[in-house]
């Protein structure tokens, strides 16, 4: 954990090892991809859980939402539009606390009507992504 006592939060945020975080997260994502390609769904699932528990993934998610995201100035459900550097650090332990009982919603198939009739064949239906069942 990063020590916050008596420090400048903007400087602490800037000095986090972002490149190391990206490498670590990419390495885990690559391992998930390799496990899925081999067909080892049990390994892939455990690696996905490891990504959720990863400190690097949490900090990169906070950074993406508060700093890099195009909608960073848009208020969320809680009505907050901007996060200070201190608030960014305070969100990380909250994410860590709730990671154990988080479940994804899965993908939904939403048909989009097309004007041409030739897209309604079975080849088009195979291209639609459907949530995998584990």
N, C-alpha and C positions, 0 to 999 in steps of 0.2 A: 504494500500500500504506500502511497505517496504521502510524505509528511507535509502537513499544511500549516503548521504552527509558525507564525511570524514570517510568512513568506508572501511574495507577490504572486497571486494566483495566475495572472496572465503569463508571467514568466515561467511558472511551474507547468502550465498547460503547453507553452511553446517548447519547453525542454523535454517533454515526454518523448520516448524513443519511437516515433511514428514509423520510421522505416523498419525497425525491428518488429513492431506490431504487425505491419503489413506482410512481412516475410513469414512470420509465425502463422498468421491466419491463412495465407495462401498455401503454406505447407500442409496445414490441416485439411483445407478444402481439396487439395490435390490428392491427399490420401483417401478422402471420401469418394472422389471420382474414381480412383483406381479400384477401390473396394466394390463400387457399383458395377464397374466394367467387368470385374471378375465374377460378379454375382454373389458376393459375400454381403448380404443385406444386414446381417447381425453386426458385422464389423463396421459397416457404413453408419448404422444407427448409433453405435457407441461413439463413433468419431463425431457425429453430429451433436451428440450430448456433450462431448468434450469441447466442441466449438462454442456451445452455449455457455459453458462454464469458464471459458477462456477470458482472461483479463484483457488481452489484446483485442478480442472481438468486441467486448463491451466498450472500451475506449474508442475504438474505430467507429462503432455505431453511434456513440454520442457525438463524435466529431462530425460524422456525415450529416446527422440531423441538425446540429446546431451551427455548423460552420460551412459545410460544402454543399448542402442540399439547396436546390433551386427555390424551394418553398420555406427557407429558413426564417423569413420575415412574416410568414403566415401563422397566425395563432392556432394552436392545437385545440384539443378537446378541453383542456384545463384553462384555456384563455390566455396562456402565456405566449408571447411572440418571440421574446429573446431570452436567452439564458446568460447570466454572468459567468465568469470563469469559476467562481466559487460554486455556483449552482451546478455547473457541469461536473465538478468533482463530487458533489453531493448525490448526483443521480447514479453514479457507478455502484455504490454499496446497495442501493435500492434494487438495481438490476440483478446484482449478485444474490440478493435475498430471495427474489421471486423466480429465479431461473429453474429451480427444482420442480415447480408445479406448472410450468408453462407448457402449453400444447399448441401446435400450429393448427390453423384452420383448414389447410389443404387447398388444393386448386379446384376451381369450379369451371365447368364447361358452360360457356354462355354462347349460344348460337347467334351469329350475326347474319341476318338475311342479306343475300347477294342478288344482284339484278340478273346475272346470267344463270341459266339452268344447268350448265355443265359443271358448276362447282358443287352441285348437290350429289355428286356420285360418291362412291365409297372411298376413293383416293383422297378426297377433301376431308372426309371424316377421320381418316387415319392421321392427319396432320394436327388435329386438335389435341392439345395436351390435357391429359386427365391425371388426377392425383394418384400417385402410386400407393398401393395398400401394403403396409408392413405388418 
